[in-house]
Each structure stands twice: as structure tokens, then as C-alpha cells.
Amino acid sequence: MLNIRSKLRSLGDGGDTIVEVLISIAVISMILGGAYVTTNKSLKGSRAAQERSDALKLVESQVESLKSIAVGTNADSIFGSGTPAKFCVVNNTTVVVSTNAGCKVAADGTATTNEPAYNISIARTNGNTFTVTNTWAAIEKNGNDQLQMTYRIYEQ
């Protein structure tokens, strides 16, 4: 009979206490929480880099459109006295005032009202110098992000 009692005691002593279980759950929760925060920050950083890359492509396409207009028959639309203070180029040839819906574009350059949208604006400064500005809602912080490129074009 003594052997049975000692065996029963040894079987009951093998379990974990509730405190040990709670501590292990807390440690695992902290590890998983840290992994979530790190992954989320990395994802936002990657998305922000993609948006900046798309914004740069759009600005470069506006500069290319300006160059093609400058050498074409429509050069007065960017060099003439009737050139708007702020404008953008739509379909590589048409100059529109920057408040026009055509200046709010998606990453592929098509007009959009959905987010993320890039607001493109070109301003002529100092004669033949043009500043192309692209503004969009920032994903990593509150407010807007912006990219600018200045380019000088000489009339032909």
C-alpha cells in the first residue's frame, strides 16, 4: 500500500502551476507582439518606397511631356503669356489648369478620384524653368508627402 501512495504523489507533482503557465503566455505574447510591430513597420516602409517610386515616374513623365511640347507646334501652351500659373500635362499634349481633375492621377498616370492619388502641378518660374511637384497622402505619417523636380527647357 505504501508503494501506491508514493506513486500517486509523484504523478501529481509533475504538472505546471498556473503562475508558470501565465508567465509563459505573457512571454509568448510579447514575442508575437514584437513580431507584429516589426512586420507592420516593414510593410509600411515598403509601401512608402513604392509610392515614392511611382511619384518619381509620374514627375519624370511630366518632364518628358514638357520637353515634347517645347519642340512641337504647341509650344505656346507652356511658353506663352496664357500659360496657367500652375498646370499639368494630360495625354502628353494637353495643358490643363492644376485644379482640373486630370491632374489627380493614379500610379499609372490615368485620372482618378480614388486613393492613393497623386496631385501633379507644374509651375513656370524664371522664364524657362519649370518646377514639377507631386503631392500625395503619406502612408507612414499623417499629412502629405511631396516630390519636386526642377527642369529648364529652352524654346526652339
N, C-alpha and C positions, 0 to 999 in steps of 0.2 A: 503494500500500500504506500509506503514511503516513496517508492520509485515513481508511482503515478503522480503524486503531488509535485515532486520536483520537475517532472516533465511538463506538467500544466503550467507551472510558474515560468519555466524557460520559454514556453510558447507565447505567453502574454508579454514578456519583456522585449520581444523583437520588433514591435511597432514604433512608428514615429509619433511624437506628441503633436498636438495642434499648433503649438508655437513653432515647431520646426517646419511644419507644412506651410504656415503663414509666412515665415521668413523666406522659404524657397519660392513661394508665389510672388512675393514682393521683389525678389532679386530678378526673377524671370520677367516680371512686368517692367522693371527698369531697363533691362536689356532690350526688350521688344520696343519700348517707347523710344529709346535712343536710336534704334534702327529705323523706326518710322520717321523720326525728325530728320535724320541724315538722308534718307531716301527722298523725302519730300523736298528738302532743300536742293538736293542734286537735280531732281526733276524740274523744279522751278528755274534753276540756273541754266539747264539745258534748253528749256523753252524760251528763256530770255535771250540766249545766244541765237536761237533760231529766228526769233522776231527781229533781232538786230541785223542779222544776215539778210532777211527778207527786206528790211527797211533800206539797207545799203543798195541792194539790187534795184529797188524802185527809184532811189535817188539817181543811181547811175543811168537808169533808162530815161529819166527826165533830162539828164545832161546830154545823152545821145540824141534825144528828140530835139533839144535846143540846137545842137550842132547841125542836125539835118535841116531844121527850119532856117538857120542862118545862111546856109548855102543855097537854099531853094528860092522859089519865086514868092514865098510867103514871109520873107524876112522882116517886112514892115510890122508884122504882128508881134514881134518881140523887140524890134529896134525903133519902131515908130512912136510918135507922140501919143497915140491912142492906146499904147500898151497899158494894161491894168497895173496898179501898184503891186498887187500880188495875184499870181495866176498859176495855172498848171497846164501841161500839155496832155491832151487826150487823143488817143489813136495816132500818136506820133506826128500829127499835123495841126490839130485844132487847139488854139489857145483859149482857155476859159478862165473866168474870174475864180479865185481860190475859194470863194464861198459856194461855188457850184457843187452839186452832188458828185460830179465826175471827178473831183479832186479827193474824194474819200474812197480809197481803194482797198481791195483785199491783197493778199500776198502775191497773187498772180497778176495784179495790175488792173483788174476789172473793177468797175464801180460797185460799191456795196454799201449797205447800211448796217450789216451785221458786224459783230466784234469777233476777232480783232480787226480793226480798220486802221489804215494809215492815212493821215491827213497830209497831203503834199501841197507845198506852197513854194512858188518861185518869186523872188523879189529882184528887181534890177537895181543895182547900186553902182555908182561911179561910172556911168556910161555903159561900158560893155561887160561889166562884171555882174554875174548872176549868182545869187545865193539860193540853193535848193534846200528846203527844210522839210523834214519828215517827222511828224509827231504821232505818237500812239500811246494808248493806255499801257502803263508798265505792269508787268505780271509780278515782279518781285517786291515792289514798293507801291505805296499809294501815290497817285498823281500820274504824270505823263513822262514818257521817255522821248528823247529827241536826238536826231542825227542831222547834221548840216554839212553841205559841201559847197564850196565857192568855186566858180569856174569863170574864166574870162574868154569871151568869144569876140572875134574881130569880124566886122561886116565885110562882106565880099564885094 
